[in-house]
Amino acid sequence: MHPGADKKTQEYEKEYGRLALNPFYGEADPVGSMTSAPPRHRLPDRPLAPATAYQLVHDELMLDGNSRLNLATFVTTWMEPQAGVLMAECRDKNMIDKDEYPRTAELERRCVAMLADLWHAPDPAGAVGCSTTGSSEACMLAGMALKRRWAKRNADRYPGQDAVPNLVMGVNVQVCWEKFCNFWEVEARQVPMEGDRFHLDPLAAAELCDENTIGVVGILGSTFDGSYEPIAELCAALDALQERTGIDVPVHVDGASGAMVAPFLDEDLVWDFRLPRVASINTSGHKYGLVYPGVGWALWRSAQELPEELVFRVNYLGGDMPTFALNFSRPGAQVVAQYYTFLRLGREGFRAVQQTTRDVARALAERVEALGDFRLLTRGNELPVFAFTTAPEVERYDVFDVSRRLRERGWLVPAYTFPPHREDLSVLRVVCRNGFSSDLAAMLVEDLGRLLPELRRQPGPLGRDESVATAFHH
């Protein structure tokens, strides 16, 4: 029995201490091995046959949800078989070991250049950027660069003074920004939601800035409702602030999702390096970059925005390769898959895929609205994501009841409350991704329609069950 297990687990292990083993999985020799099985909470004493170990793990994973029906996650859940083959061929390559795997390193460099061109960097061929394990790491790196640049400026202007840096953002930011502020001792200054404004207000953000502001984060595609924050208006407000006060505040665009949607579907929207105040941008290759998790990207306008002292060089893997990352060892497979996807689709292919996904989101939002019990907050017009809540006249059930009942039919649709000052607003959110077809969308609406008569007969909302209600995912 596992000594660190709690009492309930110990009782369970006492009665069901070992994994159940189908005799068909076991070996005929030695005697007894056809029904013997390994323990659950400690290493087994002896090895298992590969087929037996595989089948035990495979059977247990059948109880996971179906990722294609998970409308909570932004993460890619389908790729072409050829991409899977390439990833399998590269899963043993360590991305950090650029001297041993120079072609993988070259594919990473090409991906950075392609993104720099897509986001209108001044010099795409000489772009400064790197791959990461996802947007969370990319945001951490961008935040570190902002803080270090602020510290150098502050040392020149106010030598010997111990100032506290701050970062301005909307309250709707993903939790990685709160982590950054906590880990790197930066004051988080958040613009609250007000009324039907569910993300950052440019003027309110500028008012929170001072000489100790390391930057302002703008979100291109809010996690809460899929809407774009007005990056150009934010930069204009900060331009006006600099004219009045001389305070020069850079902008980081968290384009975890939208940076791989807007360039193809919203070409007239100015949000990227075309705005001189935008110092850095991140995105998730494993979201609308259409690659399995986990890969992200962080890019800077130029080398000037990324302090050289943050870049490390190591020679104990051979060669002398620069690296800027929180992680060290990580697989190269996802970077290779990103390059494959860029080659495979090109601009026109990405445009077709993202447009189809947005069309599915818009049509699904309209069908949900047509049911009559729900009010749309967004319609999938920006990210292929929409949020909705129950209509004012609906009193017998709430969004948490809907989420629970849809889960019974295999659909994972998150229900959650908005942050301050709109904790009163509880919503459901649907994330449409490549692979979530119009046929699946129709099935979702049909299942939702079948549930409504039962929900309407409830005596009242059953209340939020924290163990069932799902949180949102970035």
ZARO-584182 format. One record per residue (C-alpha): residue number from 0; residue in three letters; x negated, y negated, z. Coordinates in Angstrom, 1 decimal, always signed. Layout:
<bados>
  pos  code      xx      yy      zz
  NUM   ALA       X       Y       Z
...
</bados>
This chain:
<bados>
  pos  code      xx      yy      zz
    0   MET    +0.0    +0.0    +0.0
    1   HIS    -1.3    -3.5    -0.9
    2   PRO    -2.4    -5.0    +2.5
    3   GLY    -1.6    -8.6    +1.4
    4   ALA    +1.9    -7.8    +0.3
    5   ASP    +4.8    -9.4    +2.2
    6   LYS    +7.2    -7.2    +4.3
    7   LYS    +9.8    -6.8    +1.5
    8   THR    +7.1    -5.8    -0.9
    9   GLN    +5.6    -3.3    +1.6
   10   GLU    +9.0    -1.7    +2.1
   11   TYR    +9.5    -1.5    -1.7
   12   GLU    +6.1    +0.1    -2.2
   13   LYS    +6.8    +2.6    +0.5
   14   GLU    +9.9    +3.8    -1.3
   15   TYR    +8.9    +3.1    -4.9
   16   GLY    +5.1    +2.9    -4.5
   17   ARG    +4.2    +4.1    -8.0
   18   LEU    +5.3    +3.2   -11.5
   19   ALA    +7.9    +5.6   -12.8
   20   LEU    +6.4    +7.8   -15.6
   21   ASN    +8.4    +9.5   -18.3
   22   PRO    +6.9   +13.0   -18.6
   23   PHE    +6.6   +12.5   -22.3
   24   TYR    +4.0    +9.8   -21.7
   25   GLY    +1.8   +12.0   -19.5
   26   GLU    -1.0   +14.4   -20.3
   27   ALA    -0.4   +18.2   -20.1
   28   ASP    -3.7   +18.8   -18.4
   29   PRO    -4.7   +18.4   -15.6
   30   VAL    -1.7   +19.9   -13.7
   31   GLY    +0.7   +17.3   -12.4
   32   SER    -0.5   +14.4   -14.6
   33   MET    +2.7   +14.6   -16.7
   34   THR    +4.7   +13.0   -13.8
   35   SER    +2.0   +11.2   -11.8
   36   ALA    +1.7    +7.5   -12.3
   37   PRO    -0.5    +4.7   -11.1
   38   PRO    +0.3    +2.4    -8.2
   39   ARG    +1.9    -1.1    -8.8
   40   HIS    -0.2    -3.3    -6.5
   41   ARG    -3.7    -1.8    -6.4
   42   LEU    -6.1    -0.5    -8.9
   43   PRO    -5.5    +3.2    -9.8
   44   ASP    -8.1    +5.7    -8.7
   45   ARG    -8.6    +7.2   -12.2
   46   PRO    -8.3    +5.9   -15.7
   47   LEU    -5.1    +6.4   -17.8
   48   ALA    -5.0    +7.5   -21.4
   49   PRO    -4.7    +4.5   -23.7
   50   ALA    -1.3    +5.5   -25.0
   51   THR    +0.1    +6.0   -21.5
   52   ALA    -1.2    +2.6   -20.3
   53   TYR    +0.2    +0.9   -23.4
   54   GLN    +3.6    +2.5   -23.0
   55   LEU    +3.9    +1.6   -19.3
   56   VAL    +3.1    -2.1   -20.0
   57   HIS    +5.2    -2.2   -23.2
   58   ASP    +8.3    -0.8   -21.3
   59   GLU    +8.0    -3.3   -18.5
   60   LEU    +7.7    -6.2   -20.9
   61   MET   +11.0    -5.2   -22.6
   62   LEU   +12.7    -7.0   -19.6
   63   ASP   +11.3   -10.4   -20.7
   64   GLY   +13.6   -12.7   -22.6
   65   ASN   +13.5   -12.9   -26.4
   66   SER   +11.2   -15.7   -27.2
   67   ARG   +13.0   -16.5   -30.5
   68   LEU   +16.2   -17.2   -28.4
   69   ASN   +14.3   -19.4   -25.9
   70   LEU   +15.6   -22.9   -26.7
   71   ALA   +13.8   -24.3   -23.7
   72   THR   +10.3   -24.1   -25.0
   73   PHE    +8.6   -26.2   -27.6
   74   VAL    +6.0   -23.5   -28.2
   75   THR    +5.8   -21.7   -31.5
   76   THR    +7.4   -18.3   -31.4
   77   TRP    +6.9   -17.1   -35.0
   78   MET    +4.0   -17.0   -37.5
   79   GLU    +3.4   -15.2   -40.7
   80   PRO    +1.8   -11.8   -40.5
   81   GLN    -1.3   -13.0   -42.3
   82   ALA    -1.9   -15.6   -39.5
   83   GLY    -1.6   -12.7   -36.9
   84   VAL    -4.2   -10.7   -38.8
   85   LEU    -6.6   -13.7   -38.8
   86   MET    -6.1   -14.3   -35.1
   87   ALA    -6.8   -10.6   -34.4
   88   GLU   -10.0   -10.9   -36.4
   89   CYS   -11.1   -13.9   -34.3
   90   ARG    -9.9   -13.0   -30.9
   91   ASP   -13.4   -12.0   -29.8
   92   LYS   -15.0   -15.3   -30.8
   93   ASN   -15.7   -17.8   -28.1
   94   MET   -14.8   -21.3   -29.3
   95   ILE   -17.5   -22.9   -27.2
   96   ASP   -20.3   -20.8   -28.8
   97   LYS   -20.6   -23.0   -31.9
   98   ASP   -24.1   -21.9   -32.8
   99   GLU   -23.2   -18.2   -32.9
  100   TYR   -19.9   -18.9   -34.7
  101   PRO   -20.8   -21.8   -37.0
  102   ARG   -17.9   -21.2   -39.5
  103   THR   -15.3   -21.3   -36.7
  104   ALA   -16.9   -24.5   -35.5
  105   GLU   -16.7   -25.9   -39.1
  106   LEU   -13.0   -25.0   -39.3
  107   GLU   -12.4   -26.9   -36.0
  108   ARG   -14.2   -29.9   -37.5
  109   ARG   -12.1   -29.8   -40.7
  110   CYS    -8.9   -29.6   -38.6
  111   VAL   -10.0   -32.8   -36.7
  112   ALA   -10.7   -34.5   -40.0
  113   MET    -7.3   -33.5   -41.5
  114   LEU    -5.5   -34.8   -38.4
  115   ALA    -7.5   -38.0   -38.5
  116   ASP    -6.4   -38.5   -42.1
  117   LEU    -2.8   -37.7   -41.3
  118   TRP    -2.9   -40.2   -38.4
  119   HIS    -4.6   -42.9   -40.5
  120   ALA    -7.9   -43.1   -38.6
  121   PRO   -10.3   -45.7   -40.0
  122   ASP   -12.9   -43.1   -40.9
  123   PRO   -11.2   -39.7   -41.2
  124   ALA   -14.4   -38.0   -42.4
  125   GLY   -16.3   -39.1   -39.3
  126   ALA   -13.4   -38.6   -36.9
  127   VAL   -14.1   -38.1   -33.3
  128   GLY   -12.0   -35.3   -31.7
  129   CYS   -11.8   -31.8   -30.5
  130   SER    -9.6   -28.8   -30.1
  131   THR    -8.2   -27.9   -26.6
  132   THR    -6.1   -25.2   -25.0
  133   GLY    -3.0   -27.4   -25.4
  134   SER    -1.7   -31.0   -24.9
  135   SER    -2.2   -30.9   -21.2
  136   GLU    -6.0   -30.5   -21.5
  137   ALA    -6.0   -33.0   -24.4
  138   CYS    -4.2   -35.6   -22.2
  139   MET    -6.7   -35.0   -19.4
  140   LEU    -9.5   -35.7   -21.8
  141   ALA    -7.9   -38.8   -23.2
  142   GLY    -7.2   -40.1   -19.6
  143   MET   -10.8   -39.5   -18.6
  144   ALA   -12.0   -41.5   -21.5
  145   LEU    -9.6   -44.4   -20.7
  146   LYS   -10.8   -44.4   -17.0
  147   ARG   -14.5   -44.3   -17.9
  148   ARG   -14.1   -47.1   -20.4
  149   TRP   -12.2   -49.1   -17.7
  150   ALA   -14.9   -48.4   -15.2
  151   LYS   -17.6   -49.7   -17.5
  152   ARG   -15.7   -52.9   -18.3
  153   ASN   -14.9   -53.4   -14.6
  154   ALA   -18.5   -53.0   -13.6
  155   ASP   -19.5   -55.8   -16.0
  156   ARG   -16.7   -58.2   -14.9
  157   TYR   -16.5   -57.4   -11.2
  158   PRO   -19.8   -56.0   -10.1
  159   GLY   -19.8   -54.5    -6.6
  160   GLN   -16.0   -54.5    -6.3
  161   ASP   -14.2   -51.3    -5.5
  162   ALA   -11.0   -51.5    -7.6
  163   VAL    -8.3   -48.8    -7.9
  164   PRO    -7.5   -48.0   -11.5
  165   ASN    -3.9   -47.5   -12.7
  166   LEU    -2.1   -45.9   -15.7
  167   VAL    +1.2   -47.2   -16.9
  168   MET    +3.8   -44.8   -18.4
  169   GLY    +7.5   -44.0   -18.5
  170   VAL    +9.0   -41.9   -15.8
  171   ASN    +9.8   -39.4   -18.6
  172   VAL    +6.2   -38.3   -19.2
  173   GLN    +5.2   -34.7   -19.0
  174   VAL    +3.9   -33.5   -15.7
  175   CYS    +0.3   -33.3   -17.0
  176   TRP    +0.1   -37.1   -16.7
  177   GLU    +1.1   -37.0   -13.1
  178   LYS    -1.6   -34.3   -12.6
  179   PHE    -4.2   -36.5   -14.3
  180   CYS    -3.4   -39.4   -11.9
  181   ASN    -3.5   -37.1    -8.9
  182   PHE    -6.7   -35.2    -9.9
  183   TRP    -8.7   -38.3   -11.0
  184   GLU    -7.4   -40.7    -8.4
  185   VAL    -5.5   -43.1   -10.7
  186   GLU    -2.4   -45.0    -9.5
  187   ALA    +0.6   -43.9   -11.6
  188   ARG    +2.8   -46.9   -12.5
  189   GLN    +6.0   -45.6   -14.0
  190   VAL    +8.7   -47.4   -15.9
  191   PRO   +12.0   -46.0   -14.6
  192   MET   +15.0   -45.1   -16.8
  193   GLU   +17.8   -47.5   -16.9
  194   GLY   +21.4   -46.9   -18.2
  195   ASP   +21.2   -45.3   -21.6
  196   ARG   +17.5   -46.0   -22.0
  197   PHE   +15.8   -42.7   -21.3
  198   HIS   +12.2   -43.7   -22.0
  199   LEU    +9.6   -46.4   -21.6
  200   ASP   +10.6   -50.1   -22.2
  201   PRO    +7.7   -52.0   -23.8
  202   LEU    +8.2   -55.3   -21.9
  203   ALA    +8.6   -53.5   -18.6
  204   ALA    +5.4   -51.5   -19.3
  205   ALA    +3.5   -54.7   -20.1
  206   GLU    +4.7   -56.3   -16.9
  207   LEU    +3.1   -53.4   -14.9
  208   CYS    -0.3   -54.0   -16.4
  209   ASP    -3.2   -55.9   -14.8
  210   GLU    -6.9   -56.0   -15.0
  211   ASN    -7.2   -52.5   -13.4
  212   THR    -4.9   -50.8   -15.9
  213   ILE    -6.9   -48.2   -17.8
  214   GLY    -4.2   -47.8   -20.5
  215   VAL    -0.5   -47.3   -21.3
  216   VAL    +0.8   -43.9   -22.4
  217   GLY    +3.4   -43.9   -25.1
  218   ILE    +5.3   -40.6   -25.9
  219   LEU    +6.1   -39.7   -29.5
  220   GLY    +8.9   -37.4   -28.7
  221   SER   +10.2   -37.4   -25.1
  222   THR   +10.4   -34.0   -23.4
  223   PHE   +13.7   -34.9   -21.8
  224   ASP   +15.8   -35.7   -25.0
  225   GLY   +13.5   -35.6   -28.1
  226   SER   +13.5   -39.4   -28.7
  227   TYR   +10.5   -41.3   -29.9
  228   GLU    +9.2   -44.1   -27.7
  229   PRO    +8.7   -47.4   -29.6
  230   ILE    +4.9   -47.4   -29.9
  231   ALA    +4.7   -50.4   -32.3
  232   GLU    +6.8   -52.5   -29.9
  233   LEU    +4.7   -51.3   -27.0
  234   CYS    +1.5   -52.5   -28.8
  235   ALA    +3.1   -55.8   -29.6
  236   ALA    +4.0   -56.3   -26.0
  237   LEU    +0.4   -55.6   -25.0
  238   ASP    -0.8   -58.0   -27.7
  239   ALA    +1.3   -60.7   -26.2
  240   LEU    +0.0   -59.8   -22.7
  241   GLN    -3.6   -60.2   -24.0
  242   GLU    -2.8   -63.6   -25.5
  243   ARG    -1.3   -64.8   -22.2
  244   THR    -3.8   -63.3   -19.8
  245   GLY    -6.8   -62.0   -21.7
  246   ILE    -6.1   -58.5   -20.3
  247   ASP    -6.9   -56.0   -23.1
  248   VAL    -5.0   -52.7   -22.4
  249   PRO    -5.5   -49.7   -24.8
  250   VAL    -2.7   -47.3   -25.7
  251   HIS    -2.8   -43.5   -25.8
  252   VAL    -0.1   -41.8   -27.8
  253   ASP    +1.0   -38.5   -26.4
  254   GLY    +2.2   -36.9   -29.6
  255   ALA    +2.4   -33.4   -28.2
  256   SER    +5.4   -32.8   -30.5
  257   GLY    +6.1   -35.9   -32.6
  258   ALA    +2.6   -36.3   -34.0
  259   MET    +3.2   -33.2   -36.1
  260   VAL    +6.7   -34.3   -37.1
  261   ALA    +6.7   -38.1   -37.7
  262   PRO    +3.9   -38.0   -40.4
  263   PHE    +6.0   -35.8   -42.6
  264   LEU    +9.6   -36.9   -41.9
  265   ASP    +9.2   -40.5   -40.7
  266   GLU    +6.4   -41.9   -42.9
  267   ASP    +7.5   -45.5   -42.5
  268   LEU    +7.3   -45.3   -38.7
  269   VAL    +4.1   -47.0   -37.6
  270   TRP    +2.9   -45.3   -34.4
  271   ASP    -0.6   -44.1   -35.0
  272   PHE    -4.1   -45.5   -35.7
  273   ARG    -2.6   -48.0   -38.0
  274   LEU    -2.0   -49.9   -34.8
  275   PRO    -5.4   -51.3   -33.7
  276   ARG    -4.4   -51.0   -30.0
  277   VAL    -4.0   -47.2   -30.3
  278   ALA    -7.2   -45.8   -28.9
  279   SER    -6.4   -42.0   -28.9
  280   ILE    -3.8   -39.5   -29.8
  281   ASN    -3.1   -35.9   -28.8
  282   THR    -0.9   -33.2   -30.2
  283   SER    -0.1   -29.5   -29.6
  284   GLY    -1.0   -27.3   -32.4
  285   HIS    +1.1   -24.6   -30.7
  286   LYS    +4.3   -26.7   -30.9
  287   TYR    +5.3   -28.4   -34.2
  288   GLY    +1.7   -27.6   -35.4
  289   LEU    +3.3   -24.2   -36.0
  290   VAL    +0.6   -22.1   -34.3
  291   TYR    +0.9   -19.5   -31.5
  292   PRO    -0.2   -20.8   -28.0
  293   GLY    -2.6   -22.2   -27.0
  294   VAL    -4.2   -24.9   -29.0
  295   GLY    -4.1   -28.6   -28.8
  296   TRP    -6.0   -31.5   -30.3
  297   ALA    -7.4   -34.8   -29.0
  298   LEU    -8.6   -37.5   -31.3
  299   TRP   -10.1   -41.0   -30.8
  300   ARG   -10.1   -44.0   -33.1
  301   SER   -13.9   -44.0   -33.2
  302   ALA   -16.9   -43.0   -31.2
  303   GLN   -16.6   -46.3   -29.3
  304   GLU   -13.4   -45.0   -27.6
  305   LEU   -15.1   -41.9   -26.3
  306   PRO   -17.9   -42.7   -23.9
  307   GLU   -21.0   -40.7   -24.8
  308   GLU   -21.7   -39.7   -21.1
  309   LEU   -18.5   -37.6   -21.2
  310   VAL   -19.9   -35.3   -23.9
  311   PHE   -22.2   -32.5   -22.7
  312   ARG   -24.8   -30.5   -24.6
  313   VAL   -25.7   -27.0   -23.7
  314   ASN   -28.5   -24.8   -25.1
  315   TYR   -28.1   -21.6   -23.2
  316   LEU   -25.8   -20.2   -25.9
  317   GLY   -28.4   -21.0   -28.5
  318   GLY   -28.7   -24.3   -30.4
  319   ASP   -27.8   -27.7   -28.9
  320   MET   -24.1   -28.2   -29.3
  321   PRO   -22.0   -31.1   -28.0
  322   THR   -18.9   -30.2   -26.0
  323   PHE   -16.1   -32.3   -24.5
  324   ALA   -13.6   -30.1   -22.7
  325   LEU   -12.3   -29.1   -19.3
  326   ASN   -12.5   -25.4   -20.2
  327   PHE   -15.6   -23.6   -21.3
  328   SER   -14.9   -20.2   -22.8
  329   ARG   -11.8   -19.9   -24.9
  330   PRO   -10.8   -17.9   -28.0
  331   GLY   -11.4   -19.3   -31.5
  332   ALA    -8.3   -17.5   -32.9
  333   GLN    -5.9   -20.3   -32.4
  334   VAL    -8.2   -22.9   -34.1
  335   VAL    -8.6   -20.5   -37.1
  336   ALA    -4.8   -20.1   -37.2
  337   GLN    -4.4   -23.9   -37.2
  338   TYR    -6.7   -24.2   -40.2
  339   TYR    -4.8   -21.4   -41.9
  340   THR    -1.5   -23.2   -41.3
  341   PHE    -2.9   -26.5   -42.7
  342   LEU    -4.2   -24.7   -45.8
  343   ARG    -1.0   -22.6   -46.2
  344   LEU    +1.5   -25.4   -46.0
  345   GLY    -0.2   -28.7   -46.9
  346   ARG    +1.8   -31.9   -46.7
  347   GLU    +4.7   -30.7   -48.8
  348   GLY    +5.0   -27.4   -46.9
  349   PHE    +4.9   -29.1   -43.5
  350   ARG    +7.5   -31.6   -44.8
  351   ALA    +9.8   -28.8   -45.9
  352   VAL    +9.4   -26.8   -42.7
  353   GLN   +10.0   -29.8   -40.4
  354   GLN   +12.9   -31.1   -42.5
  355   THR   +14.6   -27.8   -42.3
  356   THR   +14.1   -27.7   -38.5
  357   ARG   +15.5   -31.2   -38.2
  358   ASP   +18.5   -30.3   -40.4
  359   VAL   +19.3   -27.3   -38.2
  360   ALA   +19.1   -29.5   -35.1
  361   ARG   +21.4   -32.2   -36.5
  362   ALA   +23.9   -29.7   -37.7
  363   LEU   +23.9   -27.8   -34.4
  364   ALA   +24.3   -31.1   -32.5
  365   GLU   +27.3   -32.0   -34.5
  366   ARG   +28.9   -28.6   -34.0
  367   VAL   +28.4   -28.8   -30.3
  368   GLU   +30.0   -32.2   -30.2
  369   ALA   +32.9   -30.9   -32.2
  370   LEU   +33.7   -28.4   -29.4
  371   GLY   +35.1   -31.4   -27.5
  372   ASP   +33.7   -30.6   -24.1
  373   PHE   +30.3   -32.2   -24.5
  374   ARG   +28.8   -35.7   -25.1
  375   LEU   +25.5   -36.0   -27.1
  376   LEU   +22.7   -38.1   -25.7
  377   THR   +20.5   -37.5   -28.8
  378   ARG   +21.3   -35.9   -32.1
  379   GLY   +18.0   -34.3   -33.3
  380   ASN   +17.3   -37.4   -35.5
  381   GLU   +13.7   -37.7   -34.3
  382   LEU   +12.2   -34.6   -32.8
  383   PRO   +14.3   -31.6   -33.8
  384   VAL   +15.6   -31.6   -30.3
  385   PHE   +18.9   -32.8   -28.8
  386   ALA   +20.3   -33.2   -25.3
  387   PHE   +23.9   -33.2   -24.2
  388   THR   +26.0   -33.2   -21.1
  389   THR   +29.6   -32.4   -20.3
  390   ALA   +32.2   -35.0   -21.3
  391   PRO   +33.7   -37.2   -18.6
  392   GLU   +37.0   -35.3   -18.5
  393   VAL   +35.3   -32.0   -17.8
  394   GLU   +35.6   -31.2   -14.1
  395   ARG   +35.8   -27.5   -13.7
  396   TYR   +32.2   -26.7   -14.8
  397   ASP   +28.9   -28.4   -15.2
  398   VAL   +25.7   -28.0   -17.4
  399   PHE   +24.2   -25.5   -14.9
  400   ASP   +27.3   -23.2   -15.3
  401   VAL   +26.9   -23.4   -19.1
  402   SER   +23.2   -22.5   -18.9
  403   ARG   +23.9   -19.5   -16.7
  404   ARG   +26.6   -18.2   -18.9
  405   LEU   +24.5   -18.6   -22.1
  406   ARG   +21.7   -16.7   -20.4
  407   GLU   +24.1   -13.7   -20.0
  408   ARG   +24.3   -13.6   -23.8
  409   GLY   +20.5   -13.8   -24.3
  410   TRP   +20.2   -17.6   -24.9
  411   LEU   +17.8   -19.6   -22.8
  412   VAL   +19.1   -23.2   -22.8
  413   PRO   +17.6   -25.3   -19.9
  414   ALA   +19.8   -27.4   -17.7
  415   TYR   +18.1   -30.1   -15.6
  416   THR   +18.6   -33.5   -14.0
  417   PHE   +16.9   -36.7   -15.3
  418   PRO   +14.3   -38.5   -13.2
  419   PRO   +14.7   -41.8   -11.4
  420   HIS   +16.9   -43.9   -11.8
  421   ARG   +19.1   -41.4   -13.6
  422   GLU   +19.2   -38.4   -11.3
  423   ASP   +23.0   -38.6   -11.6
  424   LEU   +22.7   -37.3   -15.2
  425   SER   +22.4   -33.6   -15.7
  426   VAL   +21.9   -32.3   -19.3
  427   LEU   +21.3   -29.3   -21.5
  428   ARG   +18.6   -29.5   -24.1
  429   VAL   +18.2   -27.5   -27.3
  430   VAL   +14.7   -27.3   -29.0
  431   CYS   +14.9   -26.2   -32.6
  432   ARG   +11.7   -24.7   -33.9
  433   ASN   +10.7   -23.0   -37.1
  434   GLY   +12.2   -19.5   -37.0
  435   PHE   +15.4   -20.8   -35.3
  436   SER   +17.5   -20.6   -38.4
  437   SER   +20.9   -22.0   -39.2
  438   ASP   +22.3   -18.5   -38.8
  439   LEU   +21.0   -18.3   -35.2
  440   ALA   +22.3   -21.8   -34.6
  441   ALA   +25.8   -20.7   -35.8
  442   MET   +25.6   -17.7   -33.4
  443   LEU   +24.7   -20.0   -30.5
  444   VAL   +27.8   -22.3   -31.2
  445   GLU   +30.0   -19.2   -31.5
  446   ASP   +28.8   -17.8   -28.2
  447   LEU   +29.2   -21.3   -26.5
  448   GLY   +32.8   -21.5   -27.9
  449   ARG   +33.7   -18.1   -26.6
  450   LEU   +32.5   -19.1   -23.1
  451   LEU   +34.5   -22.4   -22.9
  452   PRO   +37.9   -20.9   -22.1
  453   GLU   +36.4   -19.0   -19.2
  454   LEU   +34.5   -22.0   -18.0
  455   ARG   +37.6   -24.2   -18.2
  456   ARG   +39.5   -21.7   -15.9
  457   GLN   +36.9   -22.0   -13.1
  458   PRO   +38.2   -23.7   -10.0
  459   GLY   +35.2   -26.0   -10.1
  460   PRO   +31.4   -26.1   -10.8
  461   LEU   +29.6   -23.3    -9.1
  462   GLY   +26.7   -25.5    -8.1
  463   ARG   +23.1   -25.5    -9.2
  464   ASP   +21.3   -22.3    -8.4
  465   GLU   +17.6   -23.1    -8.3
  466   SER   +16.6   -19.5    -9.0
  467   VAL   +18.6   -19.5   -12.3
  468   ALA   +18.6   -23.1   -13.6
  469   THR   +15.7   -23.5   -15.9
  470   ALA   +13.4   -26.5   -16.0
  471   PHE   +12.3   -28.2   -19.2
  472   HIS    +9.1   -27.2   -20.9
  473   HIS    +6.7   -29.5   -22.7
</bados>
